[in-house]
Amino acid sequence: MHLNSFYICSSITECNCFMGKLYVVPTPVGNLEDMTFRAIRVLKEADLILAEDTRTSGILLKHFEIKNAMQSHHKFNEHKTVEGIVNRIKAGETVALISDAGTPGISDPGFLIVRECVKSGIEVQCLPGATAFVPALVASGLPDERFCFEGFLPQKKGRVTRLTSLQEEKRTMIFYESPYRLVKTLTQFAEFFGAERPVSVCREISKFTKKVFGAH
């Protein structure tokens, strides 16, 4: 055997052969039947599940008989907990990240832990699955070959600035909004983008009560 035909790590830090892995796991946005077989398997095999809200996720995990350890991970504590989580993965644990609904990191906590794992050379696997805006866009009848995703608008500071910056945007724009602010937001859309611009509103995505309202 040639001497250069194999390599032995002199320390754990030289490669990630002893590291665990971070899985980003989408969860249903309305219908539990949208949960994938792979997502269920990953959650059952994970050493730790990071959940945006343990109460909400507890219902999901109970439904699929997943009894693994769960830890709260949300925008109010992620800056404090991310280092400890990364160290646990480096030590060999497999961690799965979920949010209340949809794909973590898309208008939900997730970016910070993913970024730190990537920086640390930790493998990150994002499973395909539920994301609210995709079915809403496809069902809207609006052009979907090119679009931009804006997520939630700032509630106060920066809201007008953001809307102003988008006035020349020609692609279909996608926003998330609370039902309690919907009328105000639609009124602002007409003001900033023009009352003649087509719009679609989708609610209760993936549920039996799903509805799409459009003005084309």
N, C-alpha and C positions, 0 to 999 in steps of 0.2 A: 504494500500500500504506500502510495506517495505521501510524503509529509504534508503536502498542501491539500490533501483530499478530505481533511476533516478539520473542525475547529472546536476547541474546548473553551468555554467562557472561564475567564479567571475570576470573575465576580458576577453576581446577579445583575448588577447595574449595566453590564456590557451588552445585554440583550434582554428581550422580554420573554425568554423561554419559561420563566417561572411566574410571570405575571398572569393575573386573571384577565377579565374582559368586561367591557361595558356594553350592554345591550340597550338600545333605545326601542321601546316596545309600544306601538300604537294600541289604543284601546277604543272600543266602540263609542261613537258620538251619539248614539241613540238606541240602536238595536243590538242586543247582546249576541245575536247570531252573526254579527260582523266580526266577531273575535276569530282570529285564525288559529288553526291547529298548532302552527309553529310558535305563535305568541304564548299559548297556553303551556307548551312544553318548556319554553325558555323560562317562563315565570316559575314553573315547578322545579326547575333545576338550579335556579339562581340561589346564591348564598344570601343575598340581600336584595329586597325590592325597595326602591326609592319611590315614594308616592307623594303627589302634590297635596292630597288630602287623604289621610289614612282612613277616615270614616267612609268617604265615597268609594275609595278603592277597596276597602274591606268588603263591601257588598259584592263587587265584581269578583274578588278573589274567592269569597265564600261560594258564589254561584258555580265557579269552576273547580271547587275543592282544592284550592291552592292555599297551603298553610305555612309558607315560608316566612322568615323574618321580614318585617316591613318597617321602614323608617320614613319619617316626614321629611320631605325635600321640596321647598317652595321658595318663592322670590324673597320672602322675609328672613329666611335662614340659610340660603344656599351659599352665601359668601363665608359663613362661619363653618359650614360642614364640609365644603368641597375638598379641603386639604385632607381631612381624615378619610373621606371616601376614596380619594385617589390612592392614599397609602394602603388602604385595605385591598384595593385591586392590585397594586404593586406586589402585595404580599401573597397574591394568588387567588383571591376571592373573585367570583363572578357576580356582577351587580347588574340588575335590570332597572331601568328608569321608566316610569309610567306617569301619565298625567291624569286628570279627572276624565278627560275624553279627547280622542284624537291622538296626533303624533306629538310627543314632547319636543319642545323647542320651537314649535310653530305657535306663536302667541301664548306660549306656556313655558314654565321653567324647563331648562335643559341645555341651553347654549353654554352656560358657564362650565358645567361639569364635562360636557363634550370637549370644549376647548382645552381644559386643563388635562384631560386624558390624552388628547392628541399631542399636546406639548410634552407630555411625559412618555410618549412612545407607546401608550396603551392602545390596544386594538379596540375600535369602536364599531359595532355593527348595528345599523338601523334597519329594523324589519319593515317591510312594506305593509301598509295597512290604512286604517281610517284616517282621513284628514278632511275636516268639514268643508273647506272651500272648493275642493275638487268636484264633488257631486253637485254642489250649489252652482258652480260655474257651468258645468255641462248641461244641467237642466234648465238654465236660465234662457237659453236661446240667443245669448249675446255672443259676439265673436270670441272664440277661445283658442285661436291659433297663436295669439300673442296677448299677454296680459301682465299686469303688475299687482303684486300682493302687498297691501298696506297694513293689514292687521287692524288693531284698535287705534283710533285717533286719540291724541291727547285730550283729556276731558276739559282742560282749561288752558293752562300755559302752553303755547306752541301750537294750539289747534288751528287758529286762523293762518299762521305761518305755513303749516303743513298743507292746508287746503289751497292756499295761494300758490304754493310751489307746484301743485298738481293741475293747475288750470289749463296748461297746454298739453297735458297727457292725452294721447289719442288711443292708447290701448285700453282694453277693458280693465277697470280698476276693481279690486276686491277689498272689501272692508269687513271687519267684525264689529258688531255693535250690540249693546244691551237693548232689550225691548223697551226699557224705560226711557231711553234716549233716542229711539228710532225716529220719531216724528221730527224732533229738533235736527237730527242729522240729515234726514231727507230734505228738510227745508234749506239747510245750508248747502247741500249738494246742488239744489236748483239755483241757489244764489251764486255759487262759485263756478259751477260747471255748465249752467244753462238749463232752463226748464225743459228744453226740447231734447236733452240727452236721455237716451233709453236707460232704464234702471230695472233691476230685478231684486226682490227681497225673498229670501228663503229662510224658513224656520222649521224647527223640529226635524232636522235632517236625519234620514234613515229610520224615523219612527213611522208608525202607521198614520200618525196625524200630520205628517210632513205636508207643507204647503209652499208653493212658489207663486209669488205675486209679481207681475211684470207690467211695465208700461213701455211699449216699444214704438 
